[in-house]
Amino acid sequence: MSAIPKWERMEREMMARGVVPQTIRENWGECSKQWLYGHGGTVDPVTGLLDYGPEVLRAAERLVRA
């Protein structure tokens, strides 16, 4: 079962409360958002700012070292 509907619902509910997720403010593509959410990243439900989570941060560190 895909988690994509859950992520889309999360973004819609935030927008309904007047909180614009950073992924939408910055026009992230669907593939990028799905990668972020699929690797443990989230969006703060109050501020809309990204919380990358430990797995995403580890991936970023590997890219920097490469």
PQR file of N, CA, C, O and H, with PARSE charges and radii, in Angstrom:
ATOM      1  N   MET A   1       0.850  -1.192   0.000 -0.4000 1.5000
ATOM      2  CA  MET A   1       0.000   0.000   0.000 -0.0000 2.0000
ATOM      3  C   MET A   1       0.885   1.242   0.000  0.5500 1.7000
ATOM      4  O   MET A   1       1.880   1.305   0.722 -0.5500 1.4000
ATOM      5  N   SER A   2       0.527   2.197  -0.791 -0.4000 1.5000
ATOM      6  CA  SER A   2       1.282   3.424  -0.938 -0.0000 2.0000
ATOM      7  C   SER A   2       0.957   4.412   0.183  0.5500 1.7000
ATOM      8  O   SER A   2      -0.188   4.520   0.620 -0.5500 1.4000
ATOM      9  H   SER A   2      -0.281   2.146  -1.378  0.4000 1.0000
ATOM     10  N   ALA A   3       1.981   5.124   0.635 -0.4000 1.5000
ATOM     11  CA  ALA A   3       1.789   6.159   1.648 -0.0000 2.0000
ATOM     12  C   ALA A   3       1.499   7.516   1.016  0.5500 1.7000
ATOM     13  O   ALA A   3       1.231   8.485   1.726 -0.5500 1.4000
ATOM     14  H   ALA A   3       2.911   5.036   0.280  0.4000 1.0000
ATOM     15  N   ILE A   4       1.551   7.594  -0.304 -0.4000 1.5000
ATOM     16  CA  ILE A   4       1.374   8.867  -0.994 -0.0000 2.0000
ATOM     17  C   ILE A   4       0.052   9.543  -0.637  0.5500 1.7000
ATOM     18  O   ILE A   4       0.054  10.747  -0.382 -0.5500 1.4000
ATOM     19  H   ILE A   4       1.770   6.807  -0.881  0.4000 1.0000
ATOM     20  N   PRO A   5      -1.073   8.833  -0.605 -0.5600 1.5000
ATOM     21  CA  PRO A   5      -2.326   9.511  -0.213  0.2800 2.0000
ATOM     22  C   PRO A   5      -2.251  10.135   1.186  0.5500 1.7000
ATOM     23  O   PRO A   5      -2.827  11.197   1.426 -0.5500 1.4000
ATOM     24  N   LYS A   6      -1.548   9.483   2.096 -0.4000 1.5000
ATOM     25  CA  LYS A   6      -1.397  10.026   3.450 -0.0000 2.0000
ATOM     26  C   LYS A   6      -0.621  11.340   3.412  0.5500 1.7000
ATOM     27  O   LYS A   6      -0.994  12.302   4.083 -0.5500 1.4000
ATOM     28  H   LYS A   6      -1.080   8.621   1.902  0.4000 1.0000
ATOM     29  N   TRP A   7       0.458  11.382   2.629 -0.4000 1.5000
ATOM     30  CA  TRP A   7       1.271  12.597   2.527 -0.0000 2.0000
ATOM     31  C   TRP A   7       0.491  13.725   1.860  0.5500 1.7000
ATOM     32  O   TRP A   7       0.578  14.880   2.277 -0.5500 1.4000
ATOM     33  H   TRP A   7       0.761  10.601   2.085  0.4000 1.0000
ATOM     34  N   GLU A   8      -0.270  13.386   0.826 -0.4000 1.5000
ATOM     35  CA  GLU A   8      -1.078  14.394   0.140 -0.0000 2.0000
ATOM     36  C   GLU A   8      -2.150  14.943   1.078  0.5500 1.7000
ATOM     37  O   GLU A   8      -2.415  16.146   1.082 -0.5500 1.4000
ATOM     38  H   GLU A   8      -0.341  12.448   0.487  0.4000 1.0000
ATOM     39  N   ARG A   9      -2.764  14.073   1.865 -0.4000 1.5000
ATOM     40  CA  ARG A   9      -3.780  14.498   2.829 -0.0000 2.0000
ATOM     41  C   ARG A   9      -3.161  15.423   3.876  0.5500 1.7000
ATOM     42  O   ARG A   9      -3.764  16.428   4.253 -0.5500 1.4000
ATOM     43  H   ARG A   9      -2.549  13.096   1.861  0.4000 1.0000
ATOM     44  N   MET A  10      -1.951  15.082   4.346 -0.4000 1.5000
ATOM     45  CA  MET A  10      -1.261  15.912   5.326 -0.0000 2.0000
ATOM     46  C   MET A  10      -1.078  17.327   4.781  0.5500 1.7000
ATOM     47  O   MET A  10      -1.343  18.307   5.478 -0.5500 1.4000
ATOM     48  H   MET A  10      -1.461  14.266   4.039  0.4000 1.0000
ATOM     49  N   GLU A  11      -0.620  17.428   3.522 -0.4000 1.5000
ATOM     50  CA  GLU A  11      -0.402  18.745   2.930 -0.0000 2.0000
ATOM     51  C   GLU A  11      -1.726  19.496   2.759  0.5500 1.7000
ATOM     52  O   GLU A  11      -1.790  20.693   3.036 -0.5500 1.4000
ATOM     53  H   GLU A  11      -0.404  16.632   2.956  0.4000 1.0000
ATOM     54  N   ARG A  12      -2.767  18.819   2.313 -0.4000 1.5000
ATOM     55  CA  ARG A  12      -4.078  19.472   2.138 -0.0000 2.0000
ATOM     56  C   ARG A  12      -4.621  19.994   3.468  0.5500 1.7000
ATOM     57  O   ARG A  12      -5.158  21.100   3.535 -0.5500 1.4000
ATOM     58  H   ARG A  12      -2.715  17.846   2.088  0.4000 1.0000
ATOM     59  N   GLU A  13      -4.475  19.187   4.530 -0.4000 1.5000
ATOM     60  CA  GLU A  13      -4.972  19.595   5.844 -0.0000 2.0000
ATOM     61  C   GLU A  13      -4.197  20.796   6.372  0.5500 1.7000
ATOM     62  O   GLU A  13      -4.773  21.690   6.991 -0.5500 1.4000
ATOM     63  H   GLU A  13      -4.039  18.289   4.475  0.4000 1.0000
ATOM     64  N   MET A  14      -2.892  20.813   6.127 -0.4000 1.5000
ATOM     65  CA  MET A  14      -2.092  21.964   6.551 -0.0000 2.0000
ATOM     66  C   MET A  14      -2.548  23.220   5.809  0.5500 1.7000
ATOM     67  O   MET A  14      -2.719  24.277   6.417 -0.5500 1.4000
ATOM     68  H   MET A  14      -2.424  20.086   5.625  0.4000 1.0000
ATOM     69  N   MET A  15      -2.744  23.100   4.492 -0.4000 1.5000
ATOM     70  CA  MET A  15      -3.169  24.243   3.686 -0.0000 2.0000
ATOM     71  C   MET A  15      -4.539  24.739   4.148  0.5500 1.7000
ATOM     72  O   MET A  15      -4.782  25.946   4.159 -0.5500 1.4000
ATOM     73  H   MET A  15      -2.606  22.241   3.999  0.4000 1.0000
ATOM     74  N   ALA A  16      -5.428  23.838   4.525 -0.4000 1.5000
ATOM     75  CA  ALA A  16      -6.758  24.219   5.004 -0.0000 2.0000
ATOM     76  C   ALA A  16      -6.665  25.021   6.297  0.5500 1.7000
ATOM     77  O   ALA A  16      -7.524  25.858   6.574 -0.5500 1.4000
ATOM     78  H   ALA A  16      -5.231  22.858   4.516  0.4000 1.0000
ATOM     79  N   ARG A  17      -5.619  24.766   7.091 -0.4000 1.5000
ATOM     80  CA  ARG A  17      -5.400  25.516   8.337 -0.0000 2.0000
ATOM     81  C   ARG A  17      -4.604  26.797   8.097  0.5500 1.7000
ATOM     82  O   ARG A  17      -4.327  27.543   9.037 -0.5500 1.4000
ATOM     83  H   ARG A  17      -4.921  24.086   6.866  0.4000 1.0000
ATOM     84  N   GLY A  18      -4.235  27.053   6.841 -0.4000 1.5000
ATOM     85  CA  GLY A  18      -3.477  28.269   6.533 -0.0000 2.0000
ATOM     86  C   GLY A  18      -1.979  28.109   6.653  0.5500 1.7000
ATOM     87  O   GLY A  18      -1.249  29.100   6.604 -0.5500 1.4000
ATOM     88  H   GLY A  18      -4.459  26.448   6.078  0.4000 1.0000
ATOM     89  N   VAL A  19      -1.496  26.875   6.810 -0.4000 1.5000
ATOM     90  CA  VAL A  19      -0.062  26.604   6.901 -0.0000 2.0000
ATOM     91  C   VAL A  19       0.393  26.069   5.548  0.5500 1.7000
ATOM     92  O   VAL A  19      -0.098  25.046   5.072 -0.5500 1.4000
ATOM     93  H   VAL A  19      -2.088  26.070   6.850  0.4000 1.0000
ATOM     94  N   VAL A  20       1.346  26.783   4.935 -0.4000 1.5000
ATOM     95  CA  VAL A  20       1.845  26.357   3.630 -0.0000 2.0000
ATOM     96  C   VAL A  20       3.120  25.546   3.840  0.5500 1.7000
ATOM     97  O   VAL A  20       4.124  26.089   4.301 -0.5500 1.4000
ATOM     98  H   VAL A  20       1.745  27.614   5.322  0.4000 1.0000
ATOM     99  N   PRO A  21       3.098  24.250   3.509 -0.5600 1.5000
ATOM    100  CA  PRO A  21       4.299  23.432   3.661  0.2800 2.0000
ATOM    101  C   PRO A  21       5.448  23.986   2.807  0.5500 1.7000
ATOM    102  O   PRO A  21       5.239  24.454   1.688 -0.5500 1.4000
ATOM    103  N   GLN A  22       6.631  23.923   3.346 -0.4000 1.5000
ATOM    104  CA  GLN A  22       7.807  24.404   2.635 -0.0000 2.0000
ATOM    105  C   GLN A  22       7.965  23.731   1.279  0.5500 1.7000
ATOM    106  O   GLN A  22       8.458  24.350   0.336 -0.5500 1.4000
ATOM    107  H   GLN A  22       6.801  23.543   4.255  0.4000 1.0000
ATOM    108  N   THR A  23       7.555  22.481   1.170 -0.4000 1.5000
ATOM    109  CA  THR A  23       7.649  21.770  -0.103 -0.0000 2.0000
ATOM    110  C   THR A  23       6.778  22.427  -1.168  0.5500 1.7000
ATOM    111  O   THR A  23       7.105  22.380  -2.353 -0.5500 1.4000
ATOM    112  H   THR A  23       7.154  21.979   1.936  0.4000 1.0000
ATOM    113  N   ILE A  24       5.684  23.032  -0.757 -0.4000 1.5000
ATOM    114  CA  ILE A  24       4.799  23.719  -1.697 -0.0000 2.0000
ATOM    115  C   ILE A  24       5.297  25.134  -1.948  0.5500 1.7000
ATOM    116  O   ILE A  24       5.305  25.594  -3.090 -0.5500 1.4000
ATOM    117  H   ILE A  24       5.418  23.070   0.207  0.4000 1.0000
ATOM    118  N   ARG A  25       5.716  25.834  -0.887 -0.4000 1.5000
ATOM    119  CA  ARG A  25       6.251  27.199  -1.044 -0.0000 2.0000
ATOM    120  C   ARG A  25       7.393  27.233  -2.034  0.5500 1.7000
ATOM    121  O   ARG A  25       7.526  28.175  -2.814 -0.5500 1.4000
ATOM    122  H   ARG A  25       5.710  25.460   0.041  0.4000 1.0000
ATOM    123  N   GLU A  26       8.231  26.184  -1.998 -0.4000 1.5000
ATOM    124  CA  GLU A  26       9.426  26.144  -2.845 -0.0000 2.0000
ATOM    125  C   GLU A  26       9.209  25.333  -4.120  0.5500 1.7000
ATOM    126  O   GLU A  26      10.164  25.019  -4.830 -0.5500 1.4000
ATOM    127  H   GLU A  26       8.123  25.419  -1.363  0.4000 1.0000
ATOM    128  N   ASN A  27       7.956  24.997  -4.408 -0.4000 1.5000
ATOM    129  CA  ASN A  27       7.596  24.283  -5.637 -0.0000 2.0000
ATOM    130  C   ASN A  27       8.371  22.980  -5.845  0.5500 1.7000
ATOM    131  O   ASN A  27       8.875  22.725  -6.939 -0.5500 1.4000
ATOM    132  H   ASN A  27       7.180  25.252  -3.831  0.4000 1.0000
ATOM    133  N   TRP A  28       8.464  22.167  -4.809 -0.4000 1.5000
ATOM    134  CA  TRP A  28       9.112  20.867  -4.948 -0.0000 2.0000
ATOM    135  C   TRP A  28       8.289  19.992  -5.882  0.5500 1.7000
ATOM    136  O   TRP A  28       7.059  20.025  -5.844 -0.5500 1.4000
ATOM    137  H   TRP A  28       8.054  22.374  -3.921  0.4000 1.0000
ATOM    138  N   GLY A  29       8.947  19.227  -6.701 -0.4000 1.5000
ATOM    139  CA  GLY A  29       8.262  18.259  -7.552 -0.0000 2.0000
ATOM    140  C   GLY A  29       7.758  17.082  -6.737  0.5500 1.7000
ATOM    141  O   GLY A  29       8.219  16.846  -5.621 -0.5500 1.4000
ATOM    142  H   GLY A  29       9.946  19.199  -6.732  0.4000 1.0000
ATOM    143  N   GLU A  30       6.815  16.349  -7.295 -0.4000 1.5000
ATOM    144  CA  GLU A  30       6.229  15.205  -6.594 -0.0000 2.0000
ATOM    145  C   GLU A  30       7.285  14.161  -6.234  0.5500 1.7000
ATOM    146  O   GLU A  30       7.270  13.615  -5.131 -0.5500 1.4000
ATOM    147  H   GLU A  30       6.440  16.540  -8.202  0.4000 1.0000
ATOM    148  N   CYS A  31       8.190  13.888  -7.153 -0.4000 1.5000
ATOM    149  CA  CYS A  31       9.221  12.880  -6.902 -0.0000 2.0000
ATOM    150  C   CYS A  31      10.105  13.290  -5.721  0.5500 1.7000
ATOM    151  O   CYS A  31      10.449  12.457  -4.883 -0.5500 1.4000
ATOM    152  H   CYS A  31       8.202  14.332  -8.049  0.4000 1.0000
ATOM    153  N   SER A  32      10.466  14.556  -5.658 -0.4000 1.5000
ATOM    154  CA  SER A  32      11.310  15.048  -4.560 -0.0000 2.0000
ATOM    155  C   SER A  32      10.591  14.946  -3.229  0.5500 1.7000
ATOM    156  O   SER A  32      11.173  14.523  -2.230 -0.5500 1.4000
ATOM    157  H   SER A  32      10.186  15.233  -6.339  0.4000 1.0000
ATOM    158  N   LYS A  33       9.304  15.341  -3.218 -0.4000 1.5000
ATOM    159  CA  LYS A  33       8.540  15.251  -1.969 -0.0000 2.0000
ATOM    160  C   LYS A  33       8.395  13.801  -1.533  0.5500 1.7000
ATOM    161  O   LYS A  33       8.536  13.491  -0.350 -0.5500 1.4000
ATOM    162  H   LYS A  33       8.832  15.685  -4.029  0.4000 1.0000
ATOM    163  N   GLN A  34       8.116  12.920  -2.471 -0.4000 1.5000
ATOM    164  CA  GLN A  34       7.949  11.512  -2.127 -0.0000 2.0000
ATOM    165  C   GLN A  34       9.249  10.919  -1.598  0.5500 1.7000
ATOM    166  O   GLN A  34       9.226  10.098  -0.681 -0.5500 1.4000
ATOM    167  H   GLN A  34       8.001  13.172  -3.432  0.4000 1.0000
ATOM    168  N   TRP A  35      10.377  11.323  -2.164 -0.4000 1.5000
ATOM    169  CA  TRP A  35      11.664  10.829  -1.666 -0.0000 2.0000
ATOM    170  C   TRP A  35      11.863  11.304  -0.235  0.5500 1.7000
ATOM    171  O   TRP A  35      12.240  10.516   0.633 -0.5500 1.4000
ATOM    172  H   TRP A  35      10.396  11.990  -2.909  0.4000 1.0000
ATOM    173  N   LEU A  36      11.614  12.588   0.020 -0.4000 1.5000
ATOM    174  CA  LEU A  36      11.788  13.146   1.362 -0.0000 2.0000
ATOM    175  C   LEU A  36      10.914  12.410   2.371  0.5500 1.7000
ATOM    176  O   LEU A  36      11.409  11.927   3.390 -0.5500 1.4000
ATOM    177  H   LEU A  36      11.308  13.228  -0.685  0.4000 1.0000
ATOM    178  N   TYR A  37       9.612  12.322   2.089 -0.4000 1.5000
ATOM    179  CA  TYR A  37       8.698  11.677   3.025 -0.0000 2.0000
ATOM    180  C   TYR A  37       9.002  10.188   3.167  0.5500 1.7000
ATOM    181  O   TYR A  37       8.903   9.634   4.262 -0.5500 1.4000
ATOM    182  H   TYR A  37       9.210  12.714   1.262  0.4000 1.0000
ATOM    183  N   GLY A  38       9.365   9.553   2.086 -0.4000 1.5000
ATOM    184  CA  GLY A  38       9.667   8.127   2.108 -0.0000 2.0000
ATOM    185  C   GLY A  38      10.923   7.784   2.882  0.5500 1.7000
ATOM    186  O   GLY A  38      11.106   6.644   3.309 -0.5500 1.4000
ATOM    187  H   GLY A  38       9.446  10.003   1.196  0.4000 1.0000
ATOM    188  N   HIS A  39      11.794   8.778   3.065 -0.4000 1.5000
ATOM    189  CA  HIS A  39      13.027   8.557   3.818 -0.0000 2.0000
ATOM    190  C   HIS A  39      12.983   9.197   5.202  0.5500 1.7000
ATOM    191  O   HIS A  39      14.020   9.452   5.814 -0.5500 1.4000
ATOM    192  H   HIS A  39      11.645   9.704   2.719  0.4000 1.0000
ATOM    193  N   GLY A  40      11.778   9.450   5.681 -0.4000 1.5000
ATOM    194  CA  GLY A  40      11.623   9.886   7.072 -0.0000 2.0000
ATOM    195  C   GLY A  40      11.547  11.376   7.275  0.5500 1.7000
ATOM    196  O   GLY A  40      11.432  11.824   8.416 -0.5500 1.4000
ATOM    197  H   GLY A  40      10.935   9.242   5.184  0.4000 1.0000
ATOM    198  N   GLY A  41      11.605  12.167   6.218 -0.4000 1.5000
ATOM    199  CA  GLY A  41      11.443  13.605   6.367 -0.0000 2.0000
ATOM    200  C   GLY A  41       9.989  13.945   6.626  0.5500 1.7000
ATOM    201  O   GLY A  41       9.090  13.207   6.220 -0.5500 1.4000
ATOM    202  H   GLY A  41      11.698  11.803   5.292  0.4000 1.0000
ATOM    203  N   THR A  42       9.757  15.057   7.298 -0.4000 1.5000
ATOM    204  CA  THR A  42       8.402  15.498   7.594 -0.0000 2.0000
ATOM    205  C   THR A  42       8.325  17.014   7.435  0.5500 1.7000
ATOM    206  O   THR A  42       9.324  17.688   7.185 -0.5500 1.4000
ATOM    207  H   THR A  42      10.487  15.656   7.627  0.4000 1.0000
ATOM    208  N   VAL A  43       7.127  17.517   7.588 -0.4000 1.5000
ATOM    209  CA  VAL A  43       6.886  18.953   7.586 -0.0000 2.0000
ATOM    210  C   VAL A  43       6.237  19.297   8.925  0.5500 1.7000
ATOM    211  O   VAL A  43       5.267  18.660   9.334 -0.5500 1.4000
ATOM    212  H   VAL A  43       6.315  16.969   7.792  0.4000 1.0000
ATOM    213  N   ASP A  44       6.779  20.307   9.602 -0.4000 1.5000
ATOM    214  CA  ASP A  44       6.216  20.726  10.880 -0.0000 2.0000
ATOM    215  C   ASP A  44       4.780  21.199  10.655  0.5500 1.7000
ATOM    216  O   ASP A  44       4.555  22.086   9.831 -0.5500 1.4000
ATOM    217  H   ASP A  44       7.568  20.824   9.270  0.4000 1.0000
ATOM    218  N   PRO A  45       3.808  20.631  11.362 -0.5600 1.5000
ATOM    219  CA  PRO A  45       2.406  20.969  11.110  0.2800 2.0000
ATOM    220  C   PRO A  45       2.026  22.392  11.529  0.5500 1.7000
ATOM    221  O   PRO A  45       0.985  22.898  11.111 -0.5500 1.4000
ATOM    222  N   VAL A  46       2.850  23.035  12.343 -0.4000 1.5000
ATOM    223  CA  VAL A  46       2.548  24.391  12.812 -0.0000 2.0000
ATOM    224  C   VAL A  46       3.209  25.436  11.923  0.5500 1.7000
ATOM    225  O   VAL A  46       2.580  26.427  11.553 -0.5500 1.4000
ATOM    226  H   VAL A  46       3.695  22.624  12.683  0.4000 1.0000
ATOM    227  N   THR A  47       4.486  25.214  11.577 -0.4000 1.5000
ATOM    228  CA  THR A  47       5.236  26.214  10.819 -0.0000 2.0000
ATOM    229  C   THR A  47       5.306  25.918   9.324  0.5500 1.7000
ATOM    230  O   THR A  47       5.500  26.831   8.521 -0.5500 1.4000
ATOM    231  H   THR A  47       4.996  24.408  11.877  0.4000 1.0000
ATOM    232  N   GLY A  48       5.150  24.656   8.944 -0.4000 1.5000
ATOM    233  CA  GLY A  48       5.289  24.261   7.551 -0.0000 2.0000
ATOM    234  C   GLY A  48       6.728  24.035   7.129  0.5500 1.7000
ATOM    235  O   GLY A  48       6.989  23.698   5.974 -0.5500 1.4000
ATOM    236  H   GLY A  48       4.992  23.915   9.596  0.4000 1.0000
ATOM    237  N   LEU A  49       7.672  24.216   8.057 -0.4000 1.5000
ATOM    238  CA  LEU A  49       9.085  24.032   7.739 -0.0000 2.0000
ATOM    239  C   LEU A  49       9.460  22.556   7.710  0.5500 1.7000
ATOM    240  O   LEU A  49       8.837  21.726   8.373 -0.5500 1.4000
ATOM    241  H   LEU A  49       7.460  24.489   8.995  0.4000 1.0000
ATOM    242  N   LEU A  50      10.480  22.249   6.936 -0.4000 1.5000
ATOM    243  CA  LEU A  50      10.927  20.866   6.795 -0.0000 2.0000
ATOM    244  C   LEU A  50      11.676  20.383   8.021  0.5500 1.7000
ATOM    245  O   LEU A  50      12.426  21.132   8.647 -0.5500 1.4000
ATOM    246  H   LEU A  50      10.986  22.923   6.397  0.4000 1.0000
ATOM    247  N   ASP A  51      11.461  19.123   8.352 -0.4000 1.5000
ATOM    248  CA  ASP A  51      12.244  18.410   9.353 -0.0000 2.0000
ATOM    249  C   ASP A  51      12.796  17.205   8.604  0.5500 1.7000
ATOM    250  O   ASP A  51      12.071  16.254   8.312 -0.5500 1.4000
ATOM    251  H   ASP A  51      10.852  18.515   7.844  0.4000 1.0000
ATOM    252  N   TYR A  52      14.080  17.257   8.301 -0.4000 1.5000
ATOM    253  CA  TYR A  52      14.659  16.260   7.418 -0.0000 2.0000
ATOM    254  C   TYR A  52      14.761  14.877   8.042  0.5500 1.7000
ATOM    255  O   TYR A  52      14.696  13.880   7.324 -0.5500 1.4000
ATOM    256  H   TYR A  52      14.669  18.029   8.538  0.4000 1.0000
ATOM    257  N   GLY A  53      14.917  14.790   9.333 -0.4000 1.5000
ATOM    258  CA  GLY A  53      15.035  13.485   9.974 -0.0000 2.0000
ATOM    259  C   GLY A  53      16.421  12.891   9.777  0.5500 1.7000
ATOM    260  O   GLY A  53      17.148  13.299   8.871 -0.5500 1.4000
ATOM    261  H   GLY A  53      14.970  15.601   9.916  0.4000 1.0000
ATOM    262  N   PRO A  54      16.793  11.932  10.616 -0.5600 1.5000
ATOM    263  CA  PRO A  54      18.159  11.395  10.614  0.2800 2.0000
ATOM    264  C   PRO A  54      18.550  10.673   9.324  0.5500 1.7000
ATOM    265  O   PRO A  54      19.700  10.777   8.897 -0.5500 1.4000
ATOM    266  N   GLU A  55      17.634   9.951   8.698 -0.4000 1.5000
ATOM    267  CA  GLU A  55      18.006   9.206   7.497 -0.0000 2.0000
ATOM    268  C   GLU A  55      18.334  10.153   6.337  0.5500 1.7000
ATOM    269  O   GLU A  55      19.282   9.911   5.590 -0.5500 1.4000
ATOM    270  H   GLU A  55      16.700   9.866   9.045  0.4000 1.0000
ATOM    271  N   VAL A  56      17.562  11.215   6.187 -0.4000 1.5000
ATOM    272  CA  VAL A  56      17.817  12.186   5.120 -0.0000 2.0000
ATOM    273  C   VAL A  56      19.137  12.910   5.397  0.5500 1.7000
ATOM    274  O   VAL A  56      19.921  13.143   4.477 -0.5500 1.4000
ATOM    275  H   VAL A  56      16.792  11.411   6.794  0.4000 1.0000
ATOM    276  N   LEU A  57      19.383  13.262   6.650 -0.4000 1.5000
ATOM    277  CA  LEU A  57      20.636  13.944   6.986 -0.0000 2.0000
ATOM    278  C   LEU A  57      21.842  13.049   6.731  0.5500 1.7000
ATOM    279  O   LEU A  57      22.881  13.532   6.280 -0.5500 1.4000
ATOM    280  H   LEU A  57      18.746  13.073   7.397  0.4000 1.0000
ATOM    281  N   ARG A  58      21.725  11.756   7.011 -0.4000 1.5000
ATOM    282  CA  ARG A  58      22.829  10.831   6.720 -0.0000 2.0000
ATOM    283  C   ARG A  58      23.093  10.756   5.219  0.5500 1.7000
ATOM    284  O   ARG A  58      24.247  10.730   4.791 -0.5500 1.4000
ATOM    285  H   ARG A  58      20.881  11.363   7.377  0.4000 1.0000
ATOM    286  N   ALA A  59      22.031  10.722   4.422 -0.4000 1.5000
ATOM    287  CA  ALA A  59      22.187  10.681   2.966 -0.0000 2.0000
ATOM    288  C   ALA A  59      22.883  11.954   2.475  0.5500 1.7000
ATOM    289  O   ALA A  59      23.749  11.892   1.601 -0.5500 1.4000
ATOM    290  H   ALA A  59      21.094  10.743   4.770  0.4000 1.0000
ATOM    291  N   ALA A  60      22.508  13.095   3.030 -0.4000 1.5000
ATOM    292  CA  ALA A  60      23.136  14.362   2.640 -0.0000 2.0000
ATOM    293  C   ALA A  60      24.621  14.375   3.013  0.5500 1.7000
ATOM    294  O   ALA A  60      25.448  14.867   2.245 -0.5500 1.4000
ATOM    295  H   ALA A  60      21.805  13.146   3.739  0.4000 1.0000
ATOM    296  N   GLU A  61      24.955  13.844   4.171 -0.4000 1.5000
ATOM    297  CA  GLU A  61      26.361  13.777   4.576 -0.0000 2.0000
ATOM    298  C   GLU A  61      27.161  12.910   3.623  0.5500 1.7000
ATOM    299  O   GLU A  61      28.292  13.246   3.272 -0.5500 1.4000
ATOM    300  H   GLU A  61      24.283  13.445   4.795  0.4000 1.0000
ATOM    301  N   ARG A  62      26.579  11.794   3.201 -0.4000 1.5000
ATOM    302  CA  ARG A  62      27.286  10.921   2.248 -0.0000 2.0000
ATOM    303  C   ARG A  62      27.535  11.652   0.934  0.5500 1.7000
ATOM    304  O   ARG A  62      28.600  11.498   0.336 -0.5500 1.4000
ATOM    305  H   ARG A  62      25.660  11.521   3.486  0.4000 1.0000
ATOM    306  N   LEU A  63      26.579  12.437   0.482 -0.4000 1.5000
ATOM    307  CA  LEU A  63      26.748  13.189  -0.763 -0.0000 2.0000
ATOM    308  C   LEU A  63      27.845  14.237  -0.637  0.5500 1.7000
ATOM    309  O   LEU A  63      28.625  14.437  -1.568 -0.5500 1.4000
ATOM    310  H   LEU A  63      25.714  12.562   0.967  0.4000 1.0000
ATOM    311  N   VAL A  64      27.906  14.899   0.497 -0.4000 1.5000
ATOM    312  CA  VAL A  64      28.924  15.929   0.709 -0.0000 2.0000
ATOM    313  C   VAL A  64      30.317  15.321   0.716  0.5500 1.7000
ATOM    314  O   VAL A  64      31.262  15.918   0.201 -0.5500 1.4000
ATOM    315  H   VAL A  64      27.272  14.737   1.253  0.4000 1.0000
ATOM    316  N   ARG A  65      30.447  14.132   1.301 -0.4000 1.5000
ATOM    317  CA  ARG A  65      31.765  13.474   1.384 -0.0000 2.0000
ATOM    318  C   ARG A  65      32.194  12.881   0.058  0.5500 1.7000
ATOM    319  O   ARG A  65      33.384  12.655  -0.158 -0.5500 1.4000
ATOM    320  H   ARG A  65      29.679  13.647   1.720  0.4000 1.0000
ATOM    321  N   ALA A  66      31.248  12.622  -0.838 -0.4000 1.5000
ATOM    322  CA  ALA A  66      31.573  11.945  -2.111 -0.0000 2.0000
ATOM    323  C   ALA A  66      32.385  12.820  -3.044  0.5500 1.7000
ATOM    324  O   ALA A  66      32.732  12.392  -4.145 -0.5500 1.4000
ATOM    325  H   ALA A  66      30.281  12.805  -0.663  0.4000 1.0000
TER
END
